[in-house]
Amino acid sequence: MAAAKHKSKKMSSLQADLPIHSHYSGRAAAELAEEIDHLRQVMTDAFLQERSLVADSVMELSRQLDRKINEYMKVVLLGREQAR
């Protein structure tokens, strides 16, 4: 039995500016992707204003973003399992 090959693309710094799009068209994933994009922009703006990655406001936005990304990944994984 041949091993399955996993192809993944490395994300360049330019791709980090692109919106997240799910391969799963679920409404929950789409809404979370929008929230992630919004939080990422707000965090970027806060960084530019504070000029510090460790400023309290930037750190709090980073934590919020982490939670949303984790939530998004759970939704996507659940969608994959339900599609099987």
JOTA-V973866 format. One record per residue. N is the residue number from 1. RES is the residue in one small letter. NEAR is the number of other C-alpha atoms within 10 Angstrom. D_LAST is the distance of its C-alpha to the last C-alpha in Angstrom with 1 decimal. Layout:
n res near d_last
N RES NEAR D_LAST
N RES NEAR D_LAST
This chain:
n res near d_last
1 m 3 20.5
2 a 4 20.5
3 a 5 19.2
4 a 6 16.6
5 k 6 18.6
6 h 5 17.8
7 k 6 19.8
8 s 6 20.8
9 k 5 23.7
10 k 7 26.4
11 m 8 27.3
12 s 8 31.0
13 s 8 33.1
14 l 7 33.2
15 q 10 29.4
16 a 10 29.6
17 d 11 31.5
18 l 9 28.8
19 p 13 26.7
20 i 16 23.1
21 h 12 20.6
22 s 14 16.9
23 h 11 14.5
24 y 15 12.7
25 s 11 15.2
26 g 12 15.1
27 r 9 18.6
28 a 14 18.6
29 a 22 17.6
30 a 17 20.2
31 e 12 22.8
32 l 19 22.3
33 a 19 22.6
34 e 15 25.8
35 e 17 27.1
36 i 21 26.5
37 d 18 28.3
38 h 14 31.1
39 l 18 31.5
40 r 20 31.6
41 q 13 34.4
42 v 16 36.3
43 m 21 36.1
44 t 17 37.3
45 d 13 40.2
46 a 19 41.1
47 f 18 41.2
48 l 12 43.4
49 q 10 45.7
50 e 14 45.9
51 r 12 45.9
52 s 13 44.3
53 l 15 40.9
54 v 12 42.1
55 a 12 43.6
56 d 12 42.6
57 s 14 41.2
58 v 22 39.1
59 m 16 37.8
60 e 13 36.9
61 l 18 35.0
62 s 19 33.2
63 r 11 32.1
64 q 16 30.9
65 l 20 29.0
66 d 15 27.4
67 r 13 26.3
68 k 17 24.7
69 i 16 22.9
70 n 12 21.6
71 e 14 20.5
72 y 21 18.8
73 m 15 16.9
74 k 13 15.7
75 v 17 14.6
76 v 19 12.8
77 l 12 11.0
78 l 11 10.2
79 g 16 8.9
80 r 12 6.6
81 e 9 5.4
82 q 8 5.5
83 a 8 3.8
84 r 5 0.0
